[in-house]
Amino acid sequence: MIAGEHHDGRRGARAKRRGRGLLLLIIFSTCCTLVFTLFLFARAIPRWNSETGGSLVSIEHDGARQTISTRLETVGELLSQLGLEAPENGALSHSAEDLLVDGMLIRILPPRAVTLVINGDERQLQTPLENPWDILFSLGVTVGATDRIWVNGALANLDALPDWTVPARHIRIRRAAGLTIIDDGVESSILAKAESVGDALFQAGIRLNIADQVTPELETAPTDQMTIHIKRALPIKLLVDGVKIDARTNAALVGDALAELNAPLFGLDYALPPADSVISENMTIEILRVTEDILTVSEAIDFAVSTRLDDALDLDDVAVVQEGRQGRQETRYRVRYENGVEISREQLESVVVAAPVDKIVAYGSRIAQQVVDTPAGPRHYWRRLCVYATSYKPESNSGNTRTSTGATLAKGIVAAKPHIIPYYTQVYVPDYGIGVVRDTGAGPRSTPYWIDLGYSDHDWITWGSYTWVYLLGSPPADINYDLPPWAPVRNRPQGCAG
């Protein structure tokens, strides 16, 4: 029993000690709270200047600051005593009812010029406020989430306005506008926060071609419930100066489209289709550049050749009495070009600037009988010609023995060109003998100076060489004095022997 009682006594002593500690802790906390409260209360009570028994305050006005010791109680009383007040559209940093406190700074805020533009409507303000949010709030101007706002030209976030630190000089607000777009008859609606119709269309992803027509104009400021009409330009192809250009136009006629595309017609130019044609989609318009020029063409005028007989010259001798000279003729044309290509020329005049001079040739008409030795004896002849001789027989003449004059083909029958050696002329051909012209033929194409010596099938000899032919007897009454120029057979040696 004694041991148990002793144990209980010790526990009771410990409990008493814990109780006294807790009480001391509560008392200490209460004292600290009281001291802190008295400290705050002392700070809240206006402090008096120890020397004067008043408040020491500063006033900032017109950029200057002055410090004043006063026994007055309120801001309003002090400013009244000093004859100071807030200017028109200005403000005070404290209300007139505020108690003066030692160390207080009272600021008299002058008005500031601020420009406010809402959807293009501009207002000039005088306000002491600097923060854009405060300025708008003082004016009752609200800014919605769909609106855009610029402060001093910088695009601002709406949430950042209350903390804006740079004094606002210019505030611009663009209200979101509900626009109706009618794009080539297709209607749609957009909510635009743009400064212009063009910006609104761009923000809406509506792309324009340069020739598309937009009403109202792209620079117009959008307003709520505005309707914008877009007339799309038609695609066309323009072919000009050899270049094909893809273009678009809103013009109704070809001529208007060319003017719109800065491709006008000049002078004689014209378009295909014509300028008064109606524009259609994917039409090709070609501009033909037309120029005209005066062209002078100089041409030679050939001289004529006249002949005359000259009895002082022997037969078949030729003498040039007068050389010929070409004349000159100038012709003026009006030449029309389209795209650089001549398409027509019109003769304006033709003038002979130099007349030609005829060539005069004299042909000998003096005939002198001469003698040629033949196997049958000497014979008289009146003309000798150098000819190319061939030979023919009935077999080579398709079996035909009849000549063009009805004679029977045999040795002694000769074919020739009648205008060189007339029919029925008696001739002598060396190594052939005497014959009579009773036939004609095609002969070589390159010369009329040709004879074909006739044979029978059994005595035929091949000829193919040049030879002299002598025209025997007396000259006929109708002599051809003006024989054509002598020409050789092509690819054959020229000339006659002897």
C-alpha positions in Angstrom: 0.0 0.0 0.0 2.8 2.5 0.8 4.5 1.8 -2.5 1.4 2.5 -4.5 0.6 5.7 -2.7 4.1 7.0 -3.4 3.7 6.2 -7.1 0.4 8.1 -7.3 1.9 11.1 -5.6 4.6 11.5 -8.2 2.2 11.4 -11.0 0.1 14.2 -9.4 3.2 16.4 -9.1 4.0 16.0 -12.7 0.5 17.0 -13.8 0.6 20.1 -11.7 3.9 21.2 -13.3 2.5 20.7 -16.9 -0.5 22.8 -16.0 1.6 25.7 -14.8 3.7 25.6 -18.1 0.6 25.7 -20.3 -0.7 28.7 -18.3 2.6 30.6 -18.7 2.5 29.9 -22.5 -1.0 31.3 -22.8 -0.1 34.4 -20.8 3.0 35.0 -23.0 1.0 34.7 -26.3 -1.6 37.1 -25.0 1.0 39.7 -24.1 2.6 39.5 -27.6 -0.7 39.9 -29.3 -1.5 42.9 -27.1 1.9 44.6 -27.9 1.4 44.0 -31.6 -2.1 45.4 -31.5 -0.9 48.5 -29.7 1.9 48.9 -32.3 -0.6 48.8 -35.2 -3.0 51.2 -33.3 -0.1 53.6 -32.7 0.7 53.6 -36.5 -2.9 54.3 -37.4 -3.1 57.4 -35.1 -1.7 60.5 -36.9 1.7 61.3 -35.7 2.4 64.8 -34.5 5.5 66.7 -35.3 7.4 66.7 -32.1 8.4 70.3 -32.5 5.2 71.9 -33.8 2.6 69.4 -32.7 1.3 69.0 -36.4 1.7 66.8 -39.5 4.5 67.1 -42.0 3.1 66.5 -45.6 4.3 67.1 -49.2 2.4 68.5 -52.1 3.3 67.9 -55.7 1.9 70.5 -58.1 2.9 71.7 -61.6 6.1 69.6 -61.5 7.3 71.0 -58.2 7.1 69.5 -54.7 6.9 71.4 -51.4 6.8 70.1 -47.8 4.4 71.7 -45.3 4.0 71.3 -41.5 0.3 71.8 -40.6 -2.1 71.2 -37.7 -5.1 70.8 -40.1 -6.8 67.5 -40.2 -7.9 66.8 -43.8 -6.5 67.0 -47.3 -9.4 69.3 -48.3 -8.7 71.8 -45.4 -5.0 72.0 -46.4 -5.6 72.6 -50.1 -8.2 75.2 -49.3 -5.8 77.0 -47.0 -3.2 77.0 -49.7 -5.7 78.1 -52.4 -5.1 74.9 -54.4 -7.6 72.7 -56.2 -7.7 70.1 -58.9 -7.7 71.7 -62.4 -10.6 71.1 -64.8 -10.5 67.5 -66.0 -7.7 67.0 -63.4 -7.7 64.9 -60.2 -6.2 64.6 -56.7 -4.2 61.6 -55.4 -6.3 61.6 -52.2 -9.9 62.6 -51.6 -10.7 65.8 -49.7 -12.0 63.9 -46.7 -8.7 61.9 -46.2 -7.0 62.7 -42.8 -3.5 64.2 -43.1 -0.8 61.8 -42.0 2.8 62.7 -41.2 4.9 62.0 -44.4 1.8 62.0 -46.8 2.5 63.0 -50.4 -0.5 64.8 -52.0 -0.4 65.0 -55.8 -2.4 67.4 -57.9 -2.8 65.5 -61.2 -3.2 67.8 -64.4 -5.3 66.6 -67.4 -3.5 64.8 -70.3 -4.5 64.8 -73.9 -5.6 61.3 -75.0 -7.1 60.3 -78.4 -9.7 57.6 -78.5 -10.8 56.1 -81.8 -13.7 53.5 -81.9 -14.4 52.1 -85.3 -13.0 55.1 -87.0 -14.8 57.7 -84.8 -12.2 59.8 -83.1 -12.5 61.7 -79.8 -10.0 64.0 -78.2 -10.0 63.6 -74.3 -8.6 65.5 -71.4 -8.0 63.1 -68.4 -5.5 62.8 -65.6 -5.6 59.0 -65.9 -2.7 57.2 -67.5 -3.7 53.5 -67.5 -5.8 52.6 -70.6 -8.1 50.4 -68.6 -8.8 53.2 -66.1 -9.4 55.7 -68.9 -11.9 53.4 -70.7 -13.6 52.6 -67.4 -14.0 56.3 -66.5 -15.7 56.8 -69.9 -17.9 53.8 -69.6 -16.3 52.2 -72.6 -16.3 48.4 -72.6 -14.1 46.2 -74.7 -15.4 42.7 -75.6 -13.4 39.6 -76.2 -14.1 39.8 -80.0 -12.9 43.4 -80.2 -9.3 44.5 -80.9 -7.5 47.3 -79.1 -4.3 49.2 -79.8 -2.5 51.4 -77.2 0.0 53.9 -78.6 -0.2 52.0 -81.9 0.7 48.6 -80.3 -1.9 45.8 -80.4 -2.8 45.0 -76.8 -4.1 42.0 -75.0 -7.3 42.8 -73.1 -6.2 41.1 -70.0 -3.0 43.1 -69.9 -4.7 46.5 -69.8 -5.1 46.8 -66.0 -1.3 46.4 -65.5 -0.3 48.7 -68.4 2.6 50.8 -67.2 3.2 53.2 -70.2 0.9 56.3 -70.1 -1.7 55.9 -72.8 -1.7 58.7 -75.4 -3.7 57.0 -78.2 -6.3 54.2 -77.8 -7.9 52.6 -80.8 -10.7 50.0 -80.6 -12.0 48.0 -83.6 -15.4 46.5 -82.7 -16.0 43.1 -84.3 -18.5 43.5 -87.2 -20.9 40.9 -88.6 -20.5 40.9 -92.4 -22.5 39.3 -95.1 -20.4 38.2 -98.1 -22.1 37.6 -101.5 -19.4 36.0 -103.6 -20.6 35.5 -107.2 -24.1 34.9 -105.8 -23.0 32.6 -103.0 -23.8 34.1 -99.6 -21.9 33.6 -96.4 -21.4 35.4 -93.0 -18.3 36.3 -91.1 -17.4 38.1 -87.8 -14.6 40.4 -88.7 -12.1 42.3 -86.5 -10.4 43.9 -89.4 -9.5 47.5 -90.2 -10.7 47.3 -93.8 -12.9 45.2 -96.1 -9.8 43.8 -97.8 -8.4 42.7 -94.4 -11.7 41.1 -93.4 -11.8 39.1 -96.6 -8.2 38.0 -96.1 -8.8 37.0 -92.5 -11.8 34.9 -93.7 -9.6 33.1 -96.3 -11.4 34.7 -99.2 -8.7 35.2 -101.9 -9.2 37.8 -104.7 -7.8 38.1 -108.1 -6.6 41.5 -109.2 -9.5 42.0 -111.6 -12.2 40.9 -109.2 -14.7 43.7 -108.3 -15.5 44.3 -104.6 -18.2 46.6 -103.3 -17.7 48.5 -101.1 -14.0 49.2 -101.9 -11.3 47.2 -100.2 -10.1 50.2 -98.2 -13.5 50.8 -96.6 -13.8 50.3 -92.8 -16.2 47.5 -92.1 -19.4 48.2 -90.1 -21.8 45.8 -88.4 -24.4 44.3 -90.8 -22.4 45.4 -93.9 -22.9 43.4 -97.1 -19.9 42.9 -99.3 -20.4 41.9 -103.0 -17.7 40.2 -105.0 -18.0 39.9 -108.7 -15.4 37.4 -109.9 -13.4 38.2 -113.1 -13.7 35.7 -116.0 -10.5 33.8 -117.1 -9.4 34.7 -120.6 -6.3 34.3 -122.7 -4.6 37.2 -124.3 -2.4 36.8 -127.3 -0.3 39.9 -127.9 3.1 40.4 -129.5 3.7 36.7 -129.9 3.1 36.0 -126.1 0.1 34.2 -124.7 -1.0 35.5 -121.3 -3.5 34.0 -118.9 -5.6 36.9 -117.5 -8.9 37.7 -115.8 -11.3 40.5 -116.5 -14.6 41.9 -115.3 -15.2 43.8 -118.5 -18.3 43.1 -120.6 -16.7 43.8 -124.0 -13.4 42.9 -125.6 -12.3 46.5 -125.9 -13.0 47.2 -122.3 -11.1 44.1 -121.2 -8.0 45.2 -123.2 -8.1 48.7 -121.6 -8.5 47.0 -118.2 -5.5 44.8 -118.8 -3.4 47.7 -120.0 -3.2 46.3 -123.5 -4.9 49.1 -125.6 -5.2 49.2 -129.4 -3.0 51.8 -131.1 -3.4 53.3 -134.5 -4.5 50.6 -137.0 -4.3 47.8 -134.4 -7.4 45.6 -134.1 -8.5 42.6 -132.0 -9.9 39.2 -132.8 -12.7 38.9 -131.9 -13.6 42.6 -132.5 -13.5 45.2 -129.7 -17.4 45.2 -129.5 -17.6 41.5 -128.9 -19.0 40.2 -125.6 -16.5 38.6 -123.2 -17.0 34.9 -122.5 -15.2 32.5 -120.2 -11.8 31.2 -121.4 -12.1 33.4 -124.6 -8.8 33.9 -126.5 -8.3 37.5 -127.6 -5.6 38.2 -130.1 -4.2 41.7 -130.7 -2.9 42.2 -134.2 -0.4 45.0 -134.4 -0.9 46.8 -137.7 1.7 49.1 -139.3 1.9 50.5 -142.8 5.0 51.5 -144.8 5.7 53.1 -148.1 8.0 50.9 -150.1 9.8 51.9 -153.3 10.7 49.0 -155.6 13.2 49.6 -158.4 12.9 47.3 -161.3 14.9 46.9 -164.5 13.1 47.4 -167.9 14.5 45.1 -170.5 15.5 46.6 -173.8 14.1 45.4 -177.0 16.1 44.0 -179.9 15.4 45.2 -183.3 16.9 43.8 -186.5 17.5 45.1 -189.9 19.0 43.8 -193.1 22.3 45.2 -194.3 23.3 44.5 -197.9 26.9 45.5 -197.0 27.2 42.3 -194.9 27.4 38.7 -196.3 24.5 36.4 -195.6 24.5 35.0 -192.0 27.0 37.7 -190.9 25.7 39.6 -187.9 26.8 43.1 -186.7 25.6 44.9 -183.6 24.8 48.4 -184.7 23.7 49.7 -181.2 24.1 48.0 -177.9 21.0 47.8 -175.7 20.7 49.3 -172.3 18.2 48.4 -169.6 15.9 51.1 -168.3 14.8 51.6 -164.7 11.3 51.8 -163.3 10.4 52.8 -159.7 7.1 51.7 -158.2 5.8 53.0 -154.8 3.5 50.7 -152.7 1.7 51.1 -149.5 2.5 47.9 -147.6 0.4 46.7 -144.7 1.9 44.5 -142.0 0.1 42.5 -139.3 2.3 41.3 -136.4 5.3 42.1 -138.6 4.1 39.9 -141.5 3.2 41.6 -144.9 -0.4 40.9 -145.8 -1.0 43.3 -148.6 0.5 46.0 -150.8 -1.3 48.7 -152.7 0.4 50.3 -155.7 0.5 54.1 -155.4 2.4 55.1 -158.6 4.9 53.8 -161.1 7.5 56.0 -162.8 10.0 55.2 -165.5 13.1 57.0 -164.2 15.3 55.8 -167.1 14.0 54.6 -170.5 15.6 51.5 -172.0 17.7 51.8 -175.2 17.0 49.2 -177.8 19.7 46.9 -179.2 19.9 47.1 -183.0 21.3 44.1 -184.9 22.1 44.1 -188.6 21.8 40.8 -190.6 23.7 40.4 -193.8 21.6 40.2 -196.9 24.4 40.0 -199.5 24.4 36.6 -201.1 27.5 35.5 -203.0 27.4 32.2 -204.9 30.2 29.9 -203.9 31.4 26.5 -205.1 31.8 23.3 -203.2 33.5 20.2 -204.6 31.3 17.0 -204.4 31.9 13.5 -205.7 29.6 14.5 -208.6 31.7 17.6 -209.4 31.6 21.2 -208.3 28.3 22.6 -207.2 27.1 26.1 -206.5 25.7 26.9 -203.0 24.2 30.0 -201.5 24.4 29.2 -197.7 26.5 26.9 -195.5 25.3 25.9 -192.0 27.0 23.9 -189.2 24.5 21.3 -188.0 24.4 18.2 -185.9 23.7 15.2 -188.1 21.9 12.0 -187.2 20.5 9.2 -189.5 17.4 7.2 -189.7 15.8 4.3 -191.8 12.4 2.7 -192.1 13.2 0.1 -189.4 14.1 2.8 -186.9 11.0 4.8 -188.0 8.6 2.0 -186.8 8.7 0.6 -190.3 7.2 3.8 -191.8 8.7 4.6 -195.2 6.6 7.7 -195.9 7.9 11.2 -195.0 6.0 14.3 -194.0 5.9 15.5 -197.7 4.9 12.0 -199.1 8.3 10.9 -200.3 9.6 7.4 -199.8 12.3 7.1 -197.2 15.6 6.1 -198.8 19.1 7.5 -199.2 19.0 11.1 -200.4 15.9 12.0 -198.3 16.9 14.5 -195.5 14.9 15.7 -192.5 15.5 19.2 -191.1 13.8 22.0 -189.3 11.8 23.9 -192.0 12.5 27.3 -190.6 16.2 26.6 -190.8 16.3 24.7 -194.1 13.0 24.9 -196.0 11.3 21.9 -197.6 12.5 20.8 -201.0 15.9 22.5 -200.5 18.7 20.5 -202.3 21.6 20.1 -199.9 25.1 18.6 -200.0 26.5 16.8 -196.9 30.1 15.7 -197.0 30.5 11.9 -196.6 26.7 11.5 -197.4 26.2 13.2 -200.7 23.4 15.2 -202.2 19.9 15.0 -200.8 16.6 16.9 -200.7 14.8 18.1 -197.6 11.5 16.1 -197.7 10.9 15.4 -194.0 11.1 16.9 -190.5 11.3 15.7 -186.9 11.7 16.5 -183.3 15.5 16.5 -183.2 17.6 17.6 -180.2 15.8 20.0 -177.9 18.9 22.1 -177.3 19.4 23.3 -180.9 17.4 23.7 -184.2 20.6 23.3 -186.2 20.1 19.6 -187.0 19.5 17.3 -189.9 18.5 13.6 -190.1 20.0 11.7 -193.0 17.7 9.2 -194.6 18.7 5.6 -195.6 17.2 2.3 -196.7 17.3 -0.5 -194.2 20.1 -2.2 -196.2 22.4 0.7 -196.6 22.0 2.5 -193.3 25.0 4.2 -191.6 24.9 5.6 -188.1 25.5 9.4 -187.8 26.1 11.4 -184.7 28.5 14.2 -185.3 28.7 17.8 -186.5 29.0 18.5 -190.2 28.6 21.2 -192.8 25.5 21.3 -194.9 25.5 23.2 -198.1 22.3 24.6 -199.6 22.7 24.1 -203.3 21.2 26.0 -206.3 19.8 29.5 -206.3 18.4 31.2 -203.2 14.6 31.1 -202.8 12.5 34.2 -202.9 11.6 34.1 -199.2 15.0 33.8 -197.6 15.0 33.7 -193.7 17.8 36.2 -193.1 17.2 36.3 -189.3 18.1 32.8 -188.2 18.1 32.0 -184.5 21.4 32.0 -182.6 23.5 29.0 -183.2 23.5 26.6 -180.2 25.4 23.3 -179.8 23.8 19.9 -178.9 24.1 19.4 -175.2 27.2 17.4 -174.1 28.5 17.2 -177.7 31.7 18.7 -179.1 31.1 22.0 -180.9 32.0 23.1 -184.4 32.4 21.6 -187.8 35.5 20.4 -189.5 37.0 22.2 -192.5 
